[in-house]
Amino acid sequence: MAMDMTFLGTGSAYPSPHRGASAVVLRTDGECWLFDCGEGTQTQLMKSQLRAGRITKVFISHLHGDHLFGLPGLLCTVSLNTNPDVEQSLKCVDIYGPRGLRKFLRVTLGLTGSQLLFPYAVHELQPTPDQSPEEGQLSLEMTVDCSPPHPQEQPGRTIPLDVSGDCYLLFQDNKFVVKAFRLFHRIPSFGFCIQEHDRPGRLKTKLLKELGIKPGPLYGRLKAGESLVLDSGRLLHPSEVLEADIPGRKVCVFGDCSSVLGEGAFRLCDRADVLVHEATLGNEHREKAVDHGHSTPEMAAAVARTCSARRLVLYHFSQRYKPSSLQKEGDEDEVSELKKQADQALQDSGVEVILAEDFLTIQIPLKRQPSS
């Protein structure tokens, strides 16, 4: 199953001519999952090879506008491109994010009289008081909406923190389990861990032949985890004829933050294949970055090192850092310097550092069979 990640927007604060606002798409098995949706995301989608109509899940890290203002418009544009005459039930778009997201969509879609041709559901994460300074904590009065739901809004869940695991279980199916973890920012912020289930190892075909089992449907049943009764009456378990499971891929996307809360994030993101982390300002501006709830390359690198990540992707750069292709001689703020700072902090760690640019696509290959 192919998996890749495309960065639609890698800038902070606002969209500019050279960087879009935050938006990342994880594509797998024909579906697209969108992480954050800053203003202008739908335009970035149109410029990319991705199809907005393929988006089935949206994950909003926090309620700052550069991560959220594009969502109502994107939903409306997807609806405009939906064929109402297709005689099939349209799939519900699941939207995950902090408390207050449901009210935001009800108000914006309601006040603008926006009609959607497909259903959606908002699942809200309950933040904890330590995720932001006191002035950044949104009251229940501000975030809970008692008005009627949008005509296409389906009931969503309220997801509390699982204290035992220090994380939020968003959903799981036969392919993935997705959890969220807590971050510290000016308002409550979250990160997301997408864990693919392990895949069964290869069949030990030589042993199967010795047992008199010929290639065919029985191989598939064993691969699917089903035990078989042989002609001799022996019960054959899949574990006897399968090599070790092949570990699933793991992708972690951090929202804006100046620190990670608790141990849940580090447990979830341990040995991540790709860890996406903001680096809004260079190390020399660390005090300013932290004051505004953001991170530097060195801070992002420390998280990647603790998690033993394979690849660290830096994004969410201040608009002062232009893409390398637009850099002019004499420009003081070079985005390449951010990569150098992370590389220096990760010397001898084996972590590969990647500098995200708009429309960069990263392939996330399947893992290989563990060596015995």
N, C-alpha and C positions, 0 to 999 in steps of 0.2 A: 504494500500500500504506500503510494507516494505521499510525501509530506513536505511542505515548504512554507516559508514565512516571508511575506512581502511588507516592506515599510512604506506606507503611503504618505506619512508625515513624520518628520524627525525634528521639528522645531518646537520651541516652547513659547508660551504666552499668546501667540497669534500666528495666523498663516501669513507668509511673506512671499514675494516673487521667487525666492530661492529655496524656501522650506515650507512644507505644509505643516499644519498643526497635528498633534499626536493622533496617529491611527496606524494600527498594525493588523495584518490579516494572516491568520494561520489557515492554510488550505490542506485538506486531507479528504481523500475518498469522495471527491465531488462536492464537498461542503466547504463553506468559508466561515470562519469564526473571526469576528472583528473585536479588537481590543482597543478601546477608546475611539472617540469619534469627534475630533475637533472640527471647528468651522472649516468648510471647504472639502471635507472628506469625500463627498459624492463627486466633486470635480476631479479629485485625485484618482478615484476609482475609474472614472471615464477615461483617464489618460493611461491607465494600466491595462494589463491583460486579464484582469479579474472581472467577474460579473457580479454586480451588486445583488442581483436576484438570487445568487447562490448563498447569500448570507443567511444562516439559520440561527446563529447565536451571537449576542453582543455582550461584551464584558466592559463595564465602565469602572475605572479604578477609583475615581473620586469626582466630585461635582464641580470642579473648576471648569470654567467655560472652554478653555483650550483643549479639554478632553471630552466635552459634552455638547457644545452648541451645534455640532453638525448632525446630531442624531435625529431630531424631528424632520429636518429637510431630507435626510437620506431615506427615512421610512416613507415619506410622501413620494419621493421620486421612484422608489422601488414599486410603490403601489401604482403609479402612473404607467409603469412598464409591465404591469401584471395584466394578463389576458382574463377578463371577467367571464368570458364565454367558455373557458376550459372546464369541462365537466369532471372536475376532480376536487377533492378537498385540499385547500391550500394549507401548507404546513405552518404551524404557529412559530413565530420568531420569539425565542426566549432571550430576555434581556436581564442581565445580572448587574447589580451595582449597589451603592450605599443607600441607606434609608433617605428618602426624599426624591429618589429617581422616579418613582411612580407618580408622585404629585407633579413633578416637572413635566412629564409627558402628558398627563391629563390637562394641565393648564395650557401648555403650548399648542397641543393638537386641538383642544377645545376652543380656545380663544380665536384661533385662526380658521375654525370650521373645517379642519382637515379630515377628510374621509380616507380610510384605508380599505383595500380590498382583501387584506389578509389579517388573520388574528395575531395578536402579540400578547405576551405575558411578562410582567416585571417581577423579578424575584429580588427582594431587598435584603442586604446584609446589615445586621445590627452592629454598629460600631461600639467600641468600648471607650470610656472617658479618657484613657491615656493615649489615644491616637492623635490628639491635637492639643494645642493650647486651649485654655478655657474659652477664649473668644472665638475659636474655630468650631466649637461644638454647636451643632444645630439643634434647636429645641424641637420637641414633639409637635408643638403648635405650628412650627414652620414647615416640618417635613411630612406630617401626616395629613392626607387629603380625605375629607369626608364627602366630597362631591361625587356625583354619579360617575362611574367609569366610562371611558370611551366606548362607543358601540362595538369596536373590535377587540377591546381589552378582555383577556381571559384572566381568571383568578391566578394570582401569583403567590409565591411562598414568602414568608418572613423567616430568614435564616439566622439563627443565633450562633454565637461562638461555641464550638465544641471545646469546652475547657480542658478535657482530658488530652485532646490532640492539639490544642491551641491553633485551631484552624476552622474553616467553614466548608462543609461538604456541599458543593453546588449541584452536582449530578454525577451519575455513573451509568454506563451502559455496557454492552458486550465488547466495546473497543477501548473506552477511556474512562478514567475517573478524574474529575476536575474539582480542585479545592482552592480556596482563597486563604490568604494570610494577612496579618495586620502590619501596617506601616505607619510611621509618624510623619505628619505633614501639617500644613497650616489648617487644613480641615481633614477629617478622617479619610485615609487612603488605604487601598488594598493592592495586593499582588495576587497573581493567579498561577497555579501549577497544573499543567496538563500532563497527566501520566497515562501513557498507552499501556494496556495490559500486556503481560508477557505472552509470547507466542510459543506454541508447542515446538519442541526440538525435532530434529529429523528422526524418521523411523530407522531402526536398526534392521535394514532389509536382509542382511545376511542371517541374523538370528531368526527373523520371521520365516525365511525359506527353510531353515533347519527345523522349524516347528511345523512345516508343511503348509504354511499360509502363503498363497499365491497373490501377486499384485492384483488389486481390484477393490471392490467396495469395502471389504473388511479393513483395508489399509486406512481408508477415510474414516471409518468408524473409530478405529484406534486413535487416529490423529485428533479426532474430535473429543477424545477423553472417555470413550465407551469401552467397557470391559467386554470380553468375548468368551464364550464357552466353546472350547475346542472339541473336535470329534472324540478325543480321548476322555472327555469329561472335565478336563482341567480348565479352571477359570484363569484367563489371561488378562492381567491388568495393563493399561497403557504405560504405566511407569516402568514396566519390565522391558518394553521394546522401544521406548522413546529416549533420545538423548536429552541432555539438560535443556530446560526452557531457554528461549532466546529473550533477553530482557527487552521490554518495551522502551520506546523513546520518551524522553521527558523534556518539556519546554516550560520555562518559567518567565513570566512577564511581570516586572515590578512597576507599580505606579509611582507617582512623584513621592519622594521621601528624603528625609535627612537621616533616618535610622530605621532599623527593623525592630519590631516589638516581639519579645518572647522568643522561644526556640522553635515555634511551629514552622516558620519560614525556612529555617536552616534544615530542619528534618525533611520537609517536603522537597526542597530544592537540592538535596544532597545528590551529587553526581549528575546534575542536569546536563543534557546534551547541548542545550542553548539556554543561556540566562540573559535576558534583556533588562538592562538597567539604565536609568537616566544618568546623565553627566552634564548638568545644565551649565556649569561654569568650571574653568580650569582650577587646578590645585591652589594657584596663587590667590584665588578669590574664595577660598574655603569658608571664611567667616561670613561673607555675604551670602553664599549659597545656603549655609546652615540656617542663617537668620530667616531666610525665605522658605525654609523647609525642603531644600534641594541637596543634591549630592555633587561631588567632584569625581573625576576619573579614579583618583586614589581610593575614595570611599566605595565606589562601585567595585573596584578591584578587590578590596578587602572582603566584600560579600561573596564575590566569585571564588576567592581563595578558600574561604570558610566552607563554601558549598562544594568544593572540588569540582567546579563546573568544567566542562570541556571547552565551551566557547562563551565568551562574554561579548555581547553586542551593546555598544554604547549608543544612546539616542537622546532625544529631548534636549537638544542643544539650544543655548541662548541664540537669538537671531543675530548676535554680533559675530557668530562663527559661520561664515559662508561656506558652502560646499567647496571642496578642493578645486573643482572644475571652474569655479568663479573667482578663485583667489587671485588677487592682483599683487604685483610686486610692491612691497611697502606696507601691505595690510598687516596690522599688528596682531590681530586675533586669528591665528591659524588653527583650523579644526584638527589638522594633523597632529598638533601638539597635544591634544586631548588623548589621542591614541598612544602617543609616546609616554605620557604620564601613567596611563594604565599599564602599558607594557613594562615600564620600569618597576611598578609596584608588584607585578606578577612574575618577575624574573625567577627562573628555575621552578615555576609552578606547573608548567605544561599547559596553562590556559591560553587559548588563542583569543586575541582581542580583535574585534571587527568594529569598524566605524560605520554606522548606518547612514545611508543617504536616501533621499526620496526615491522610491521605486526599486531599491535594492531587494533582490530575492535571494534567500538563503535556503539551500536544500538541506533537509534533515534525513539522511539516509537510514535505512534499516540497520540495526545492529547485527553483528555476525554471531554465529554459534560460538558459545564460550569454549575455549580450549580445555580439553579434558586433562 
